[in-house]
Amino acid sequence: MRGARKGAGGCAILRKAFGRAAGRLVAFLDGSGPKLQG
């Protein structure tokens, strides 16, 4: 959660921590799923 405050950097760490499953959910919610995965 601490990394989230930093911004994009925090998101990257959170994604790795939760895994691809969480990454897809977060990306989908952000509406940038294809862009982030691509």
N, C-alpha and C positions, 0 to 999 in steps of 0.2 A: 504494500500500500504506500510505503514511503516513496518508492520510485515514481508512483503515479504523479506526485507533485511536480517532478522534474519535467514531465511532458511526454514527448514521443519516446525518449529514452526509457522512461518508466514503463510505458506500454510494451515495449519490446521485451523487457525483463518479465513483465507479468505474463505475456503470451507464452514465453518459454516455460515459465513456472507452471502455468495451467495446462499448457499443451496446445496442439492444433485445434482440438475440440473447442476450448475456450476462445482461442484466437478467432475461429470462424464466427462464433457468436458475437464477440466484440466487434469484429470487422463488419458483420452484417448490420448490427445496431448502428454503427457509425455510418453505414451506407457506402463505405469505401472498401468493402470486402474484396472485389476484383482487383482494385488498385493495390491494396496492401499485399495480397497474395501474389499478384503479378509482379 
